[in-house]
Amino acid sequence: MNGIPTNLSEYKKYIEIRESHLADYATKSEQAILFDAKTSDEYYREKFDKSEDHVTLDRYRFRTLFQLDRDRILYSSYFLRLAQKTQLFTSQNMLVETRLSHTIRVSQISRSLCMGLRLNQDLAEAIALGHDIGHVPFAHRGERSLANWLNKKIGYENIQPELTIGDDLPVLLKIQPQHREAVRAYFTLGNDPEEEIFMHGRHSFRLLAIKNKEARKGKFTRQVLFGIWRHSLSAKQYDSIFRYKTIDSENNICEISGKDLTPECQVVRYADDISTILDLVEGMENGFVSAKEIQDELNGFAPDEDYLGASIPQLFYDFSRVNVSRLLTYFISDFIGTNLLRLEQGNGAANMSLSERAEKALNILRNITKVRLHSSAPLSRGDKVSESRIYALCDWYDKNPNHLILDIKNKMKEPEFPYVLSQNEFDRILLNNIYKYSIITDFISMLTDQEVRRLSEPL
C-alpha cells in the first residue's frame, strides 16, 4: 500500500490510524452520514470503484467526509463574502472586525476545545467555518432589520386579528388557520414553534444544503449541517426535524434532526459564545462600553479566587487585545475541565457546558454585549442608516419584484456569486408572495455591506 489507500479497505485502515487519538465519545469519520442518507462507506466505495484517474481519486483518499465539507465551505464564494460583512460596527473610521475574522476565531477556539477533549477537530472546524455564511450584512443590526421586515410581512409573531384590510396585511392573516403552520414551517424549516422567523444559523444551513450554486444537494454531512443550523441554540432546542425532497437522493427524502447532535456541535456553540468577548474588546476600543461598566456588572463575582496569577475580577476587567487571550484561556480551560469527565462517563453532548461559575461570568459578558452593543438603540448615525438600508431594500424589492429579478440576474453573471435561480423560479417570484419573501431573504443575506449600499442608492 505504501501508505496510499487504493481501495475502501485500505482507506478505512488509513483513517482509523489517523483518528486513533480520538476519544471513544468523539465523532469518528466513519460515522459521517450525508444529507441524502449515504454512509461514509457507501460514498467512498463509489469513489474508489468509479474513479478512473489518480487526480480524481487523490481528492478523496486522504480526506474524510468532514474534511470535504470543511473544504467545500472554505473555498466557497459564501465564505469569501464574509470578509466584506462587518461583525459589530458598520460605520467606524478604523479597522473593524468582520464576519471572516470572527469565523476564524470561532474555528480556532473550537479546535482548541476539541484538542483538549480529544474530539474530532475536522468536524468542529467545518461547522465553525460555515456557521455564519447566512448572516445578514451590517452585523447584528442588519439581521434584526431583516427579521423585523420579514415578520411584518409574514405575521409570524404578534398577529393582530383586528387587522382586516390594507396591502400590508400579514400573510398569516390572509390564509386559513389550518394552513398557517405550513407557512411557518416553510420559513423556519424545522418543527420548533419557538424559533424566530429568521435565524442566521438556520439560514446558513439553508444556503448550503438547498440553495448551493454548485448543485451539491445532499452532499454535505448531516452532522455538519445540523451543527451549523443549531449552533446558537441550547441543547433543549435540539429536538427539531428537517426533511427535504431532492432528486439527488435515492429515496427522495433528506433529513436531519436531534439525532445528528455531536459533542463537536456543542463545542462550536460555546466557541461562538466565548468569541463574543472580542466584541466587548472592540466596543471598548470604540468607546461604547467602558471597563467601569463591566466592573459594575461583575461586582462581587468570585472576589477571592485567582487564575493564571491574577484575581478573577481583574482578569475580567483587563479588556484589551493584548490581554484578552488570558480571558479566552480561562473559558477554554474551564470548558475542557468541566466536560472531560462528563464525556468519559457517557453523559453525552447535550449535557456539555461551562462550570456554573464560568457560565455565570460568560452570561454577564454576553448580556453586556447584547444590551450595549447589539441593542435597538443605534450606536451612531452611520449604524442607523445601515440598518434602515436593509429594511428599505427589502421593501423596494417587495413592491418592485421585476427589479429584484433583474438584480439577481445581474449578480448571477458574476462568477463569484454563489446563488442561482432558474427561469421557473424567477416566474414564481411574480406569482407567489410567500416565495418572493423567501427569495428576498436569500438575496439580501448573501450581499456584502458594500453591495447593499450600492443597491440601495437612489436610481
N, C-alpha and C positions, 0 to 999 in steps of 0.2 A: 504493500500500500504506500510505503514511503511517506506516511503522514498525510497523504492527499486522498480524501474519500472519492471512490469511483462508483459506489453503489449505496443503496439505502442502509445496508447493514454497517458498512464502514463509516458512513456519515453519522449514524446513531452512536457508534463507539467513540468517534471523534468528539461529538458534543458531550457525551457522558463524561469523558475525561476532562474536558474543558470546564464543565459545570460541577465537578466533583467537590469543589469547595463550598457549594451552596448548602444551606441547612435543609433538613428534611421538610420543613414547613415552607420553604421558598417555592416559587412557581417555576417549575422546570420547563425548558423549551419544548420538551415532548408533550407537555400538557396543553400547548397552544392549540386553539381551535379557531378557524377562520369564521368570519361572519356568516358565510354560506354553509357552515357546518362541516367543512372539510377538516380532517385532523392533520397534524404535522406529518405523520407517516404517509397519509394519502397524498398530500401536497408534494413531498419530496420524492416519493416513489415515482410520481408522474414526471418530475423534473429529471431524475436520473434515467428513467426509461425512454423519455422522448427527446431529450436534448441531443442535438446532432453535432455540436461543436464544443470545444473546451471553453471558448469565451463565454458562451451562454451558460454552461454548467458552472463555471467559476463564480458566477453571480450568486449561486445558491449553496454550493457545497461547503463554504466556510462560514455561512451565516445562518442564523436561526430565523424563524418567522418573526420573532420580536425585533431582531436587528433589521430585518427587511422593512418592518413597519416604521422603525426609527428612521431609516434612510429615506423611505418614501415621503415622510413628513419633512425631514431635514432639507431635502433637495427640492421640495415643492415650492411653487410660487406663493402658496398660502404662507409658508414660513418666512419667505423673503420679505413679504409685505409687513411683517411685524416691526421691521426696522423703521418704518415710517408711520407708526402709530404710537402716540405718547402713552406712557403708563399712568401718569398722575396729573402733571401740569401741561397745559396746551399753549400757553402764551408768554412764557418767561424768556427773557433775553439772555439765556445762559444754557449750558448743557443740561439736558433733562434726561431722565430715564425713559426708555422706550419699552414697548411690549417685548422686543427682542432681548434687551438686556435683562429684563425681568425674567423672561423664559429661560435664558441661560443660567441665571442664578437658581431658579427653581430646579433645573436639571442638575446643577452641581450639588445642591443641598440634598436632593433625592439620592444621588449616587453616594454621598457621604453616609446617609442614613442606611442605605442598603448594604454598604460595606460593613458597617458596624453590626448589622443584624443578619448578615450573610444571606441577603435576599438577591433577587435577580436584577442586577443593575441595568441590563438591556431593556427589560420590560418597563422599569420605572422611568428610564430615560425617554423611551418612546412616548409614554403618557405625558411626561413633563414637557417635551418639545411640542406636543400637539394640543396642550390643554387650553391655550389662548388663541388659537388661529381664527376662531369665530368671534373674537372680541371686536366691538364696535370702535370706530375712530374716536378720537378725543377722550380717551381714558374712560373713567367711570361715569363722567358726565354724559358722554355720548351714549353709553349703554342705557343710562337712566332715561335719556331723552327718547331713544328708540322704543324702549319698553313702554313709556307713557303714551307715545303715539299709537303703538300697536294695541295697547289696552283700550284706548279710546275708540279705536275702530272696531275691535272685536267685542268689547264689553266683558272682558274676562273677569274683571273684579268690579264690585260695587255696581251691579246692574240696577238701574233705576226704572221700575215698571211704569212710572208716570210719564216717561218719555215715549211719546207715541207718534210724533211727527218730526219732520226735518230730515235733511240729507245726511246729517251726522249721527243718525240713529245707529247704535252699535249692532253688529251682525247678529249677536246672540239674542237681540230683542226682535229681530226681523224674522226669525225662524221658529218653528215649533219646538217646544221644550224637549221633546224626545230626541231631537237632532242636535241639541246643544253640546252634549258630551262628545259627539263625533267631531265637532268643530274644535272643541278644546283639545282633544287628542291629536288632531291634525297639527296643531301648533306646539303642543308640549311633548309629543312623541310617545311618552310613556303613560302609565296609568296612575301617576301620583297626583291626586287632586289638590295638593298643597303647593305644587310647583307654580312659579311665576310664569307669565306669558312669554317672557324672553329671558333665557339664561345662557350666558356665553359658552359654558361648558357643553351644554346640550347642543348649542348651535355649532360648536367646533366639531362635535361628533357628526352632526347632520351634513356639514360641508364635506367631511372626509368620506363618510360612508355612502352618501346618497347623491351629492352634488359635485363629485370629483370629475374634473375635466378629463383626466387621464383614463376614465371609464374603468376603474379598478373596483367596481362594486363587488362586495363580497370578499375582497382580498385582504382587508385588514383583519387582525385577530380580534376576537370578542373581548379578550382581557384588556387590550389596549383601548378599544373603543369604549368599553364600559368605564375604564379609568378616566378617560377624557370627559365623557358625558357627565359622570357623577363626582368630579374631582373637588367640587366646592361644597359638597353636602355631607351631613353627618351620617354615621353608619345606620341609624334608624330609618333613613330615607333611601336606603339602597335597594329595597324590595320593589323594584319597578321593572316592567317588562316592555320591550320594544320589539315589534315584529314588522318586517318589511318584505315585500314581494320583489323579487328581482329575477330577470331571465338568466343571470349567471349562476343561479342555484338550481341543482337538480330537483329539489323538492319545492322550489319556487318560494320558499319562506326563509328569511334570515331573522335571527332572534338574538337579543342579548338581554340579560336580566341580572338580578342579585346574585345568582349562582356564579357569575363571572367576576365577583369581587375577589381581589387578591390582596395580600399584605402590601405588595408594591403600589397598589392603587391608594391605600391609606397613607403610605409614605409620601406620595406626591401631594396628597391633600394637606398634610402637615408641612411639607416643604414649601408649599404655596403660602400657607399662613405665616410661617416663620420669615419668609422673604419680604412680607409686608413691613417688617422692621425698616427696610431700606426706604419705604415710602415715608416713614416718620423722619428719617435722616434727611431726605430731600425736602420734606416740609419744614424742618428746622433751618436748612440752608436757605430756603426761600422766605423765611420769616413768618410762616403761617401757623407755627406751633413752637412753643419755647420749652427749654429744659425745665423751667419753673412749673409750667403746666403739667408736664409729665411727672415731675416730682410730687405735685399736689395729688395727682391721680394715684400714684404709687405710695402715698403716705402711709406708713405703718406696715408696708409689705415686707415680711421676713427681715426685720431690722437687725437681728443678731447673727445672721448666717453669713458665711463667707464662701466665695467661689473664685478660683483662679487668682488668689492673692488679693482680692478686693471684696468689700462688703457687697452683698447682692443689690441693695438700693443704689450704691454708687455705680455698679455695673450697668444698671438701667438708666441712670441719669446721664452717663457719659456718652451721649449720642454724637458721633461724628464718623466719617468714613474711615478715619484712621483706627478708631477703637471699636467699631461696630462688630468686627469679627469675634471679639470676646463674647459679645452678647449672643451672636449666632451660634457660637460654640456651646454656650450654656444650654440652649434649647436642643441642639443636635445631640449633645451628650445625654441630656435628660431623656429624650425620646428613646435613644438606644438603650439606656439603662433601665427604663421603665418597661419596655416591651420585650426585651430579650428573654426574660424568664417566662413571661406570659406566653410567648410563642412556643418556647421549649416545652411548656406544659400543655400545649394544644388548645389554647384559648381562642385562636383564630384571628383573622384580620379585623373582624367587626369590633373587637374589643381593644384595639390599639388606641393609645392616647398618650399625652404627656402625663407626668405626675400631677397630682392635684395642685401642688404649689406652682409648678411651671404653667399649667393650664390656666390658672387664675391670672398669672402675670401676663401671659400672651393675650388673654381676653381683655385685660385692661389696655394693653397696647393697641389691639385691634379696634377697640371701641374709640380710642383717641383718634385713630386713623379714620374711622368711619365718620365720626361726628365732626372732626375738624378739617379733614381733607377730602372726604367723599360726600359731604353734606349737601343739602339742597341749596344752601347759600353759596353763590358764585364767589370764587376767590378773587377774581378780577374781571374787568370789563371784557378782556380777551376771552376768558373762560366762558363767560356768559354768552358772548357772540358765537363761540364754537359750539356750545350746547344747543343754541337756537338754530344753528345751521342744519343740524341733523333733523330736527322736527320739521323745519321749513322744507327741506329737500324731500322728506317723506310725503308731506302734504302736496308738494308740487307734482311728484310722480303719481300720487293717487288721483289728482284732478287732471293730469295730463299723461295718461298711460302711453301714448304714442312717443312722448319724449323719453319715457323710461325704456321703451323698446329700442329707440334709437341710441340712447347712451349705452345700453348693454351691448348692442351690436358693435358699436364703435370700440368699446373696451375689449370685446372678443377678438378684434383684429390684432390686438397687442399680444405677442407670443407669451408674455409672462403673466397674462391674466388667467387665473385658474378655473374659470367658470364658463359654462357653455349651456345654451338653451337651443332646442330645435324650433323649427318654424311652428310646429303644432303647439309648443309651449308658449311661444310668443302670441299665438292666436288666443290661447286660453286667458292670457292677461286681460284681453279686451272683453272677455265673456264672463269671467268669474272673479268677483271682488275678493273672495277669500284667497284664491290662488294669487291674485295680484298683490295682496298684502304680504304673502309669504315670499314672493319674488322681490318685492321692495326690501324686505328684511334681509334676504340673502345678499342683495346687491350692495346695500348701504354698509352691511357689516364687513364686506370684503374691501371696501375702499380704504385708502390711506387718508390721513388728516389732510394732506395737500389736495388730494383728489376731490374730497368733499368741498374744500374751499373753492376749487376751480368750478365744480359743477353747480355750486350754489350761488355763483356770481350772477348778477343780472344779465339777461340775454341782450 
